[in-house]
Amino acid sequence: MKIAILGAGASGLYSAILIQRLLPHAEITVFEKETKLGKKLYATGNGHCNVLNRSLLPEAYNDPSFISKALSVIPASVLMDTLRSWGVALREDGNLVYPLSYSAESYVHYLFSYATNLGVHFVSPFLAEDYEADHKGHYFLLKNHEKIGPFDALIIACGAKSAPRLGSDGSFLPALEKHGYHLIPFRPGLAPIKLQEDIHLLAGARHGALVKAFDATQQLFQEEGEVLFKKDGISGIVILNAESAIYRRNKVNSPRLEMDLFPHIEEKTLIRLLSKAKAENASHYLSSLVSEPFVRLLEERFPSGNPVTIAAHLKHLVYHVKGRYDFMDSQVSLGGVALNEVTNQLESRHEKRIYFAGEILNIDGFCGGYNLSWALLSALLIAENFKADKGRMTKII
């Protein structure tokens, strides 16, 4: 059996390893348009590679029902067992799972060498423009009017459009549209948020906060985390998650953020602390509670220095969302191949032995290993299709 995989990112690499282990004599070739394999993986988890989330809460994804069905077939525990079965040592930090090396570079090197030793072939740089099938159902990749193949199966794992400098640019989307697939338009996900308010005085400041996201009618999101303030917007993991929660919706209607900068201190206690500091050191009392960028902002906005007014502001910040940063600054793309185009095992409903893995599908998760978990989960679902080629009793891991 000959299998072609488009994309040497996480989902493509995982698919190659799983199927090569399942079918040792299969000829698996991974085609990657970038010269450097696994380019996006190097940047994950701030270079530490948050490979999994142990909880895998369906609510962390844009389509909880689809993820729930997938997890009923392949439970979250199987993902950790899978990596360990490949010899990957893991470390856990709460629900966050990292390679024991705590190094994305080492993790990538290990997996690509492991795949190569199993017999997987990698071809790069290779920019596939399209594919076609012959009358026997074999597939050919098309590049510069050349046909590469034949292949018995094709796995499309070429990512989406986020972080194009790392290889995700959506260049294969025209081919999918040509083949009649319904694509949900890609939008930036897990991206910083631009605000209508002027916050340039806070540029560079960081502060923990309970962040809530709303549209005109309802609350969409709530999470506590560190907020990073920029000249024209805000970032930080909690903000990236809030951005996805807002823009996953088909229609965005007057979104706003509400923040409590001191979620574990009651407002009356905050008033008392401010009053005490002001009584003891009136010229710099704000510095006892907040960093200097906030001091400058509060002094400008509340020149009277009323502790009641200042405490209320710190507990009930309201910002109106102007937009979000573009694909260049996003970590994942919202949108992709519509899920009704594939079976529960991610095989195309229109073309036999065509599969979709990872971010190319309309599945996205929050920060915290959810998207790399989906890369592995989608590869495991695809591998289920190949069990019959080996026999009923074959195990993937």
BELGITA-V566933 format. One record per residue. RES is the residue in three letters. PSI is psi as a letter, one per 30 degrees, with the letter a starting at -180 (NA if undefined). Layout:
RES:PSI / RES:PSI
This chain:
MET:k / LYS:k / ILE:k / ALA:k / ILE:k / LEU:j / GLY:k / ALA:h / GLY:a / ALA:e / SER:e / GLY:e / LEU:e / TYR:e / SER:e / ALA:e / ILE:e / LEU:e / ILE:e / GLN:e / ARG:e / LEU:e / LEU:i / PRO:f / HIS:g / ALA:k / GLU:j / ILE:k / THR:k / VAL:k / PHE:k / GLU:k / LYS:f / GLU:l / THR:e / LYS:k / LEU:k / GLY:h / LYS:e / LYS:f / LEU:e / TYR:f / ALA:f / THR:k / GLY:h / ASN:h / GLY:f / HIS:f / CYS:i / ASN:i / VAL:f / LEU:l / ASN:k / ARG:e / SER:e / LEU:h / LEU:k / PRO:e / GLU:f / ALA:f / TYR:l / ASN:f / ASP:i / PRO:e / SER:e / PHE:e / ILE:e / SER:e / LYS:e / ALA:e / LEU:f / SER:f / VAL:e / ILE:j / PRO:l / ALA:e / SER:f / VAL:f / LEU:e / MET:e / ASP:e / THR:e / LEU:e / ARG:e / SER:f / TRP:g / GLY:g / VAL:j / ALA:k / LEU:l / ARG:k / GLU:k / ASP:i / GLY:b / ASN:f / LEU:k / VAL:k / TYR:l / PRO:k / LEU:f / SER:f / TYR:h / SER:j / ALA:e / GLU:e / SER:e / TYR:e / VAL:e / HIS:e / TYR:e / LEU:e / PHE:e / SER:e / TYR:e / ALA:e / THR:e / ASN:f / LEU:f / GLY:g / VAL:k / HIS:k / PHE:k / VAL:j / SER:l / PRO:k / PHE:j / LEU:j / ALA:k / GLU:f / ASP:a / TYR:l / GLU:l / ALA:k / ASP:a / HIS:f / LYS:f / GLY:g / HIS:l / TYR:k / PHE:k / LEU:k / LEU:k / LYS:k / ASN:h / HIS:g / GLU:l / LYS:k / ILE:k / GLY:a / PRO:l / PHE:k / ASP:f / ALA:l / LEU:k / ILE:k / ILE:j / ALA:h / CYS:g / GLY:a / ALA:b / LYS:f / SER:k / ALA:i / PRO:f / ARG:f / LEU:g / GLY:f / SER:j / ASP:g / GLY:g / SER:f / PHE:f / LEU:e / PRO:e / ALA:e / LEU:e / GLU:e / LYS:e / HIS:g / GLY:g / TYR:k / HIS:j / LEU:k / ILE:k / PRO:k / PHE:k / ARG:l / PRO:k / GLY:l / LEU:h / ALA:l / PRO:l / ILE:k / LYS:k / LEU:l / GLN:e / GLU:l / ASP:j / ILE:g / HIS:f / LEU:f / LEU:g / ALA:k / GLY:f / ALA:l / ARG:k / HIS:k / GLY:k / ALA:l / LEU:j / VAL:k / LYS:k / ALA:k / PHE:l / ASP:a / ALA:f / THR:f / GLN:l / GLN:k / LEU:f / PHE:k / GLN:k / GLU:l / GLU:k / GLY:a / GLU:k / VAL:k / LEU:k / PHE:k / LYS:a / LYS:e / ASP:g / GLY:a / ILE:l / SER:a / GLY:l / ILE:e / VAL:e / ILE:e / LEU:e / ASN:e / ALA:e / GLU:e / SER:e / ALA:e / ILE:e / TYR:f / ARG:f / ARG:k / ASN:e / LYS:k / VAL:j / ASN:j / SER:h / PRO:k / ARG:l / LEU:k / GLU:k / MET:k / ASP:j / LEU:f / PHE:i / PRO:f / HIS:g / ILE:k / GLU:l / GLU:e / LYS:e / THR:e / LEU:e / ILE:e / ARG:e / LEU:e / LEU:e / SER:e / LYS:e / ALA:e / LYS:e / ALA:e / GLU:e / ASN:i / ALA:f / SER:f / HIS:h / TYR:f / LEU:f / SER:f / SER:f / LEU:e / VAL:l / SER:l / GLU:e / PRO:e / PHE:e / VAL:e / ARG:e / LEU:e / LEU:e / GLU:e / GLU:e / ARG:e / PHE:i / PRO:f / SER:f / GLY:g / ASN:j / PRO:e / VAL:e / THR:e / ILE:e / ALA:e / ALA:e / HIS:e / LEU:f / LYS:f / HIS:h / LEU:k / VAL:k / TYR:k / HIS:k / VAL:k / LYS:e / GLY:a / ARG:l / TYR:l / ASP:a / PHE:e / MET:e / ASP:g / SER:l / GLN:f / VAL:l / SER:k / LEU:k / GLY:a / GLY:a / VAL:k / ALA:k / LEU:f / ASN:f / GLU:f / VAL:l / THR:l / ASN:f / GLN:g / LEU:g / GLU:k / SER:k / ARG:f / HIS:f / GLU:j / LYS:k / ARG:g / ILE:k / TYR:l / PHE:k / ALA:k / GLY:b / GLU:f / ILE:f / LEU:l / ASN:i / ILE:k / ASP:k / GLY:l / PHE:l / CYS:l / GLY:g / GLY:g / TYR:e / ASN:e / LEU:e / SER:e / TRP:e / ALA:e / LEU:e / LEU:e / SER:e / ALA:e / LEU:e / LEU:e / ILE:e / ALA:f / GLU:e / ASN:f / PHE:g / LYS:e / ALA:f / ASP:f / LYS:e / GLY:l / ARG:e / MET:f / THR:k / LYS:k / ILE:e / ILE:NA
